[in-house]
């Protein structure tokens, strides 16, 4: 892994990725969310797991 710098760049990247999320699910639903992602069902592009 490379140098993340001051943290500013990584924050901007995280915010950009967060906007791509099509689904947000609790951690306990991770197996089902992974299946949805693999199958690209329900328009799933990116899943964010909530702790």
For each residue, the residues with C-beta under 8 A, 3 or more apart:
1: 4
2:
3:
4: 1 7 9 10
5: 8 9 10
6: 9
7: 4 10 11
8: 5 11 12
9: 4 5 6 12 13
10: 4 5 7 13 14
11: 7 8 14 15
12: 8 9 15 16
13: 9 10 16 17
14: 10 11 17 18
15: 11 12 18 19
16: 12 13 19 20
17: 13 14 20 21 46
18: 14 15 21 48
19: 15 16
20: 16 17 45 46
21: 17 18 24 45 46 47 48
22: 43 44 45 46 47
23: 33 36 42 44 46 47 48
24: 21 47 48 50
25: 29 30 32 33 47 48 49 50
26: 29 49 50
27: 30 49 50 51
28:
29: 25 26 32 33
30: 25 27 33 34 49
31: 34 35
32: 25 29 35 36
33: 23 25 29 30 36 37 44 47 49
34: 30 31 37 38 47
35: 31 32 38 39 41
36: 23 32 33 39 40 41 42 44 47
37: 33 34 40 44 46 47
38: 34 35
39: 35 36 44
40: 36 37 43 44 45
41: 35 36 44
42: 23 36
43: 22 40
44: 22 23 33 36 37 39 40 41 47
45: 20 21 22 40
46: 17 20 21 22 23 37
47: 21 22 23 24 25 33 34 36 37 44
48: 18 21 23 24 25
49: 25 26 27 30 33
50: 24 25 26 27
51: 27
